């Protein structure tokens, strides 16, 4: 019997597979910045009470110990895009890796709130810069067909970082018999919780030296020869010349990208797409997700759970966040960005409303909520359903869209401004939660977040435009 020969594998097909593997590899490297973003954001969760004891902080001081990092995040996000337009995406990411390392070390050796806040500001600056640069870099090296999935690696890395921080905190607290207990070498548990972050920061630093610069940045600063070398490793070599011309056509000939490009001189207005980006950035925080991640221990203790159970709940929520993000990665290039946002907003409105009702109608006992067994179960289910709906939608999709929705000419500047708004909204939510907890209770606080989730549905339907499958050079102003 004659068996027909298999069709020969073309050299272009082999080259495409090699390109795809290389793109995935460098995207994963850039996404380590997201892991550090998540770890540094989540590590504070298990240390709040220990820091209050170590530094003899007031309630306001404790709140600022948690929220201070976010001011650094806002500053880092605001200047990162502009700096990356001047010095390159890669160089600025290397600088952020150094700052991550310094912050992790310094936070653990701090002896008072002032020192701690300074080192957390340094870490915040790194997080803010990484939050806008990593998705931008991935968007600029990824082909349109898989850009959503690759850009979602940023959010997957963030939630993996959060989970790693929650798990690390839980294990250290077990070993030290509490975050304030003594652990290895005579240092307290909370100190080691911060020092663990030096490991991924070191990996990120050395890995960054192995990745190329963004070809779109190289074209923007006139380094076309270098851009062609990088593009030949990302796309079919026969398409390199055309791609360089496409990128050049989206850039102004008289100057490299600047912050002033956000203003449309011809129409005498800010580019409308910027308002969409700012809205996405703000709503992602106004729905209150980081209250769960920053104050998880405080939240569940206030709801009547023990500290050990509260830390374990954090780990469970982190695992749910990872699973939901993986689902989002599988759907984002098939279903699209906008449908996922709408699904997430509807789900979060329902689950936040449920939590507001449970917390708002449960009795108080010794200053804490006294949840019945059934209400405690429903609260846990609703809270993790809330995390799930965030994880399949606003968590990854917001970062994906910010990295891809802007024109080449003002992508860096728009990311800077959107990132600044995102972190300032994060700061506002983080600082006001303890105040709302004291004045309105958990029910009132979650009622506010439910209202913002409801408003986010209207925003997405009216303002957000789909970007699935579009090349970056096709994005409108």
C-alpha positions as CSV (number, residue, x, y, z in Angstrom):
1,X,0.0,0.0,0.0
2,X,1.4,3.4,-1.0
3,X,1.5,5.9,1.8
4,X,1.5,9.5,0.4
5,X,4.4,11.6,1.4
6,X,3.7,14.3,4.0
7,X,3.7,17.8,2.6
8,X,7.1,19.5,3.1
9,X,7.4,22.0,5.9
10,X,8.2,25.4,4.4
11,X,11.0,27.5,5.7
12,X,8.6,30.3,6.3
13,X,6.4,28.1,8.5
14,X,9.5,27.1,10.6
15,X,10.5,30.7,10.9
16,X,7.0,31.7,12.0
17,X,7.1,29.0,14.8
18,X,10.5,30.2,15.9
19,X,9.3,33.8,15.9
20,X,6.2,32.8,18.0
21,X,8.3,31.0,20.5
22,X,10.7,33.9,20.8
23,X,7.8,36.4,21.2
24,X,6.2,34.3,24.0
25,X,9.6,34.0,25.7
26,X,10.3,37.7,25.8
27,X,6.7,38.5,26.7
28,X,7.0,36.2,29.7
29,X,10.2,37.9,30.7
30,X,8.6,41.4,30.6
31,X,5.6,40.0,32.5
32,X,7.9,39.3,35.5
33,X,7.5,43.0,36.2
34,X,3.8,42.2,36.7
35,X,4.7,39.4,39.1
36,X,6.7,41.9,41.2
37,X,3.8,44.4,40.9
38,X,1.5,41.7,42.4
39,X,3.9,40.5,45.0
40,X,4.8,44.0,46.3
41,X,1.1,45.0,46.3
42,X,0.0,41.8,48.1
43,X,2.8,41.4,50.6
44,X,1.5,44.2,52.8
45,X,-1.7,42.3,53.4
46,X,-0.3,40.0,56.0
47,X,1.8,42.6,57.7
48,X,-0.6,45.4,58.7
49,X,-1.1,44.5,62.3
50,X,2.6,43.5,62.7
51,X,3.7,46.9,61.3
52,X,1.3,48.7,63.7
53,X,2.9,46.9,66.6
54,X,6.5,47.3,65.4
55,X,6.2,51.0,64.6
56,X,3.6,51.8,67.3
57,X,1.5,53.4,64.5
58,X,-1.9,55.0,64.9
59,X,-4.9,53.9,62.8
60,X,-4.1,56.7,60.4
61,X,-0.4,55.8,60.3
62,X,-1.2,52.2,59.6
63,X,-3.4,53.2,56.7
64,X,-0.6,55.4,55.3
65,X,1.9,52.5,55.8
66,X,-0.4,50.5,53.4
67,X,-1.3,53.3,51.0
68,X,2.0,55.2,50.8
69,X,3.3,52.8,48.1
70,X,0.5,53.9,45.9
71,X,1.7,57.5,45.8
72,X,5.0,56.1,44.5
73,X,3.0,54.0,42.0
74,X,1.3,57.1,40.7
75,X,4.6,58.9,40.3
76,X,6.2,56.0,38.6
77,X,3.3,55.5,36.2
78,X,3.2,59.2,35.3
79,X,6.8,59.5,34.2
80,X,7.5,56.0,33.0
81,X,5.9,56.4,29.6
82,X,7.7,59.7,28.9
83,X,11.0,58.3,30.1
84,X,10.5,55.1,28.0
85,X,9.9,57.4,24.9
86,X,13.3,59.1,25.6
87,X,15.5,56.2,26.9
88,X,13.7,53.1,25.7
89,X,11.3,50.5,27.2
90,X,14.1,48.1,28.1
91,X,16.4,50.6,30.0
92,X,13.5,51.9,32.1
93,X,12.4,48.4,32.9
94,X,16.0,47.5,34.1
95,X,15.9,50.5,36.3
96,X,12.6,49.4,37.8
97,X,14.1,46.0,38.6
98,X,16.8,47.7,40.6
99,X,14.2,49.7,42.5
100,X,12.2,46.5,43.3
101,X,15.2,45.0,44.9
102,X,16.1,48.1,46.9
103,X,12.5,48.4,48.2
104,X,12.2,44.7,49.3
105,X,15.4,44.9,51.2
106,X,14.7,48.4,52.8
107,X,11.1,47.6,53.8
108,X,12.4,44.7,55.8
109,X,15.2,46.6,57.6
110,X,13.0,49.6,58.5
111,X,12.8,50.5,62.2
112,X,10.1,53.2,62.0
113,X,7.2,54.3,59.8
114,X,9.2,57.0,58.1
115,X,11.9,54.6,56.9
116,X,9.3,52.1,55.9
117,X,7.2,54.6,53.9
118,X,10.3,55.8,52.0
119,X,11.3,52.3,50.9
120,X,7.7,51.5,50.0
121,X,7.6,54.7,47.9
122,X,10.6,53.4,46.1
123,X,8.8,50.1,45.5
124,X,5.7,52.0,44.5
125,X,7.7,53.9,41.9
126,X,8.9,50.6,40.4
127,X,5.4,49.1,40.4
128,X,3.9,52.2,38.7
129,X,6.5,52.1,36.0
130,X,6.2,48.4,35.5
131,X,2.4,48.6,35.4
132,X,2.5,50.7,32.2
133,X,5.8,49.6,30.6
134,X,5.3,45.8,30.7
135,X,2.0,45.7,28.9
136,X,3.1,48.4,26.4
137,X,6.3,46.5,25.6
138,X,4.3,43.2,25.1
139,X,1.8,45.0,22.9
140,X,4.6,46.5,20.8
141,X,6.3,43.1,20.1
142,X,3.3,40.8,19.8
143,X,1.3,40.1,16.5
144,X,-2.3,41.2,16.5
145,X,-3.7,37.6,16.4
146,X,-2.3,36.7,19.8
147,X,-1.6,40.1,21.3
148,X,-4.5,39.9,23.7
149,X,-3.4,36.6,25.1
150,X,0.2,37.7,25.4
151,X,-0.7,41.1,27.0
152,X,-2.9,39.1,29.4
153,X,0.4,37.6,30.7
154,X,0.8,40.8,32.6
155,X,-2.3,40.3,34.6
156,X,-1.6,36.5,35.1
157,X,1.8,37.5,36.4
158,X,0.2,40.1,38.7
159,X,-2.2,37.5,40.2
160,X,0.6,34.9,40.5
161,X,2.6,37.6,42.4
162,X,-0.4,38.3,44.7
163,X,-0.8,34.5,45.3
164,X,2.9,34.1,45.9
165,X,2.8,36.9,48.5
166,X,-0.3,35.5,50.2
167,X,1.1,32.0,50.3
168,X,4.5,33.3,51.5
169,X,2.9,35.4,54.2
170,X,0.8,32.5,55.3
171,X,3.7,30.1,55.5
172,X,6.0,32.6,57.3
173,X,3.3,33.5,59.7
174,X,2.8,29.7,60.5
175,X,6.6,29.3,61.0
176,X,6.9,32.4,63.1
177,X,3.6,31.9,65.0
178,X,2.3,35.2,63.7
179,X,3.7,38.0,61.5
180,X,5.3,39.6,64.7
181,X,6.9,36.4,65.8
182,X,10.6,35.6,65.4
183,X,11.6,33.7,62.3
184,X,15.0,32.9,60.7
185,X,18.2,34.5,62.1
186,X,16.2,36.2,64.8
187,X,14.3,38.6,62.5
188,X,10.5,38.9,62.7
189,X,8.2,37.2,60.3
190,X,7.0,40.5,58.7
191,X,10.6,41.4,57.8
192,X,11.1,38.1,55.9
193,X,7.7,38.6,54.2
194,X,9.3,41.6,52.4
195,X,12.7,40.1,51.9
196,X,11.3,37.2,49.9
197,X,10.5,39.8,47.1
198,X,14.3,40.2,46.5
199,X,14.3,36.8,44.7
200,X,11.9,37.6,41.8
201,X,13.4,41.1,41.6
202,X,16.9,39.6,41.0
203,X,15.5,37.2,38.4
204,X,13.7,40.1,36.6
205,X,16.9,42.2,36.5
206,X,19.1,39.6,34.9
207,X,16.4,38.4,32.5
208,X,15.9,41.8,31.1
209,X,19.4,42.0,29.6
210,X,18.4,39.1,27.3
211,X,15.4,40.7,25.6
212,X,15.5,43.2,22.7
213,X,14.3,46.8,22.7
214,X,10.8,47.5,21.3
215,X,11.0,47.9,17.5
216,X,8.3,50.7,17.6
217,X,10.4,52.7,20.0
218,X,13.5,52.2,17.8
219,X,11.7,53.5,14.7
220,X,10.3,56.4,16.7
221,X,13.9,57.6,17.6
222,X,15.2,57.0,14.1
223,X,17.1,53.7,14.7
224,X,15.5,51.9,11.8
225,X,18.5,49.6,11.2
226,X,18.2,48.2,14.8
227,X,14.4,48.1,14.5
228,X,14.7,45.9,11.4
229,X,17.0,43.5,13.2
230,X,14.5,43.1,16.0
231,X,11.5,42.8,13.6
232,X,13.2,40.1,11.7
233,X,13.1,38.0,14.8
234,X,9.4,38.8,15.4
235,X,7.8,38.6,11.9
236,X,8.5,37.2,8.5
237,X,11.7,38.9,7.2
238,X,9.9,39.7,3.9
239,X,7.4,41.9,5.8
240,X,10.0,43.9,7.8
241,X,10.4,46.8,5.3
242,X,6.6,47.2,5.1
243,X,6.2,47.1,8.8
244,X,8.8,49.8,9.4
245,X,7.1,52.0,6.8
246,X,3.7,51.4,8.5
247,X,5.2,52.5,11.9
248,X,6.8,55.5,10.4
249,X,3.5,56.6,8.8
250,X,1.9,56.7,12.3
251,X,4.6,59.0,13.7
252,X,5.0,62.7,13.3
253,X,8.0,63.6,11.2
254,X,9.1,66.7,13.1
255,X,9.6,65.2,16.6
256,X,9.7,62.0,18.6
257,X,6.7,61.1,20.8
258,X,6.1,63.6,23.6
259,X,3.5,64.4,26.2
260,X,2.1,67.3,24.2
261,X,1.0,64.8,21.5
262,X,-2.0,64.0,23.7
263,X,-3.5,67.3,22.4
264,X,-4.9,67.2,18.9
265,X,-3.7,70.6,17.5
266,X,-5.9,70.4,14.4
267,X,-9.2,69.8,16.3
268,X,-8.1,71.8,19.4
269,X,-9.0,69.1,21.9
270,X,-7.5,66.1,23.9
271,X,-7.7,63.0,21.8
272,X,-11.0,61.3,22.7
273,X,-9.4,57.9,23.1
274,X,-7.4,59.2,26.1
275,X,-10.7,59.8,28.1
276,X,-11.6,56.1,27.4
277,X,-8.2,55.0,28.7
278,X,-8.6,57.2,31.8
279,X,-12.1,55.8,32.5
280,X,-10.9,52.2,32.2
281,X,-8.0,52.9,34.5
282,X,-10.2,54.6,37.1
283,X,-13.1,52.1,37.1
284,X,-10.7,49.2,37.6
285,X,-10.0,50.6,41.0
286,X,-13.3,52.2,42.0
287,X,-15.0,48.8,42.0
288,X,-12.9,48.1,45.2
289,X,-10.9,45.1,44.1
290,X,-7.7,46.1,45.9
291,X,-9.6,46.4,49.2
292,X,-9.8,42.6,49.1
293,X,-6.1,42.3,48.2
294,X,-4.6,44.9,50.6
295,X,-7.0,44.5,53.5
296,X,-8.0,40.9,53.2
297,X,-6.8,40.0,56.7
298,X,-8.5,43.1,58.2
299,X,-11.7,42.6,56.2
300,X,-12.2,39.0,57.2
301,X,-11.2,39.6,60.8
302,X,-13.8,42.3,60.9
303,X,-16.3,39.8,59.5
304,X,-15.6,37.5,62.5
305,X,-13.0,35.1,61.2
306,X,-9.7,34.3,63.0
307,X,-6.4,35.8,61.7
308,X,-5.2,32.3,60.6
309,X,-8.5,31.7,58.7
310,X,-8.4,35.3,57.2
311,X,-4.9,34.6,55.8
312,X,-6.0,31.3,54.4
313,X,-9.0,33.0,52.7
314,X,-6.5,35.3,51.1
315,X,-4.7,32.3,49.6
316,X,-8.0,30.9,48.3
317,X,-8.9,34.2,46.7
318,X,-5.5,34.4,45.1
319,X,-6.0,30.9,43.6
320,X,-9.5,31.9,42.2
321,X,-7.9,35.0,40.7
322,X,-5.3,32.9,38.9
323,X,-7.9,30.5,37.6
324,X,-10.1,33.3,36.3
325,X,-7.2,35.0,34.6
326,X,-6.3,31.9,32.8
327,X,-9.9,31.7,31.5
328,X,-9.6,35.3,30.3
329,X,-6.4,34.6,28.5
330,X,-8.2,31.8,26.6
331,X,-11.2,34.0,25.7
332,X,-9.8,37.5,25.1
333,X,-8.7,37.0,21.4
334,X,-11.8,35.0,20.6
335,X,-14.7,36.7,22.5
336,X,-13.1,40.2,22.5
337,X,-12.2,42.8,25.1
338,X,-15.6,44.7,25.3
339,X,-17.8,41.6,25.9
340,X,-15.5,40.4,28.7
341,X,-15.7,43.8,30.4
342,X,-19.5,43.8,30.3
343,X,-19.7,40.3,31.7
344,X,-17.3,41.2,34.5
345,X,-19.1,44.4,35.4
346,X,-22.5,42.7,35.6
347,X,-21.1,39.9,37.7
348,X,-19.3,42.2,40.0
349,X,-22.4,44.4,40.5
350,X,-24.4,41.3,41.6
351,X,-21.7,39.9,43.9
352,X,-20.8,43.3,45.5
353,X,-24.5,44.0,46.1
354,X,-24.8,40.6,47.7
355,X,-21.8,41.3,50.0
356,X,-23.2,44.7,50.9
357,X,-26.5,43.1,51.9
358,X,-24.9,40.4,54.0
359,X,-22.5,42.7,55.8
360,X,-25.1,45.4,56.1
361,X,-27.8,43.2,57.7
362,X,-25.6,41.1,60.1
363,X,-25.4,42.1,63.8
364,X,-22.3,43.5,65.5
365,X,-20.6,41.9,68.5
366,X,-17.6,43.4,70.3
367,X,-17.0,45.8,67.4
368,X,-17.0,43.0,64.7
369,X,-19.6,41.6,62.5
370,X,-21.2,38.4,63.8
371,X,-22.0,36.4,60.6
372,X,-24.3,33.4,61.0
373,X,-22.8,30.1,59.5
374,X,-25.0,30.4,56.4
375,X,-24.2,34.1,55.9
376,X,-20.5,33.4,56.4
377,X,-20.6,30.8,53.7
378,X,-22.6,33.1,51.4
379,X,-20.1,35.9,52.0
380,X,-17.1,33.7,51.1
381,X,-18.8,32.5,48.0
382,X,-19.8,36.0,46.9
383,X,-16.4,37.4,47.6
384,X,-14.6,34.8,45.6
385,X,-17.3,35.1,42.8
386,X,-16.5,38.8,42.8
387,X,-12.7,38.0,42.5
388,X,-13.6,35.6,39.7
389,X,-15.6,38.1,37.7
390,X,-12.8,40.7,38.1
391,X,-10.2,38.1,37.0
392,X,-12.0,37.2,33.7
393,X,-12.6,40.9,32.8
394,X,-11.3,44.1,34.3
395,X,-8.1,42.6,35.8
396,X,-6.5,41.6,32.5
397,X,-8.6,43.4,29.9
398,X,-7.9,46.9,31.3
399,X,-4.1,46.4,31.0
400,X,-4.4,44.8,27.6
401,X,-6.5,47.7,26.3
402,X,-4.2,50.4,27.7
403,X,-1.2,48.7,26.1
404,X,-2.9,48.6,22.6
405,X,-5.6,51.2,22.3
406,X,-3.5,54.3,21.7
407,X,-1.6,55.5,18.6
408,X,2.1,54.9,18.3
409,X,2.7,58.6,18.5
410,X,1.3,59.1,22.0
411,X,1.1,55.6,23.4
412,X,3.8,56.3,26.0
413,X,2.3,59.6,27.1
414,X,-1.3,58.2,27.2
415,X,-0.1,55.2,29.3
416,X,1.6,57.5,31.7
417,X,-1.5,59.6,32.3
418,X,-3.9,56.6,32.4
419,X,-1.5,54.8,34.8
420,X,-1.3,57.9,37.0
421,X,-5.1,58.0,37.2
422,X,-5.3,54.3,38.0
423,X,-2.9,54.5,40.9
424,X,-4.4,57.7,42.3
425,X,-7.8,55.9,42.2
426,X,-6.1,53.0,43.9
427,X,-4.7,55.3,46.6
428,X,-8.1,56.9,47.2
429,X,-9.9,53.6,47.6
430,X,-7.1,52.2,49.9
431,X,-7.1,55.3,52.1
432,X,-10.9,55.6,52.3
433,X,-11.6,52.0,53.1
434,X,-10.6,52.2,56.8
435,X,-12.6,55.4,57.1
436,X,-15.7,53.9,55.5
437,X,-15.2,50.7,57.6
438,X,-15.4,52.9,60.8
439,X,-18.2,55.2,59.6
440,X,-20.4,53.0,57.3
441,X,-19.3,49.5,58.1
442,X,-18.5,46.7,55.6
443,X,-22.0,46.9,54.2
444,X,-21.8,50.5,53.4
445,X,-18.3,50.3,51.9
446,X,-19.3,47.4,49.6
447,X,-22.5,49.2,48.6
448,X,-20.3,52.1,47.3
449,X,-18.2,49.6,45.3
450,X,-21.4,48.0,43.9
451,X,-22.6,51.4,42.6
452,X,-19.3,51.9,40.8
453,X,-19.5,48.4,39.3
454,X,-23.0,49.3,38.0
455,X,-21.7,52.6,36.5
456,X,-18.9,50.7,34.8
457,X,-21.4,48.8,32.7
458,X,-22.8,52.1,31.3
459,X,-19.2,53.3,30.6
460,X,-18.2,50.2,28.7
461,X,-21.3,50.2,26.6
462,X,-21.2,53.9,25.7
463,X,-17.5,54.7,25.5
464,X,-15.2,51.6,25.0
465,X,-14.4,50.5,21.5
466,X,-13.4,46.9,20.6
467,X,-9.7,46.5,19.6
468,X,-9.6,42.7,19.0
469,X,-7.5,41.7,16.0
470,X,-6.4,45.3,15.1
471,X,-2.8,46.2,14.4
472,X,-1.3,48.9,16.6
473,X,-0.9,51.0,13.5
474,X,-4.7,50.9,12.9
475,X,-5.6,52.4,16.3
476,X,-7.5,55.7,16.2
477,X,-6.7,58.9,18.0
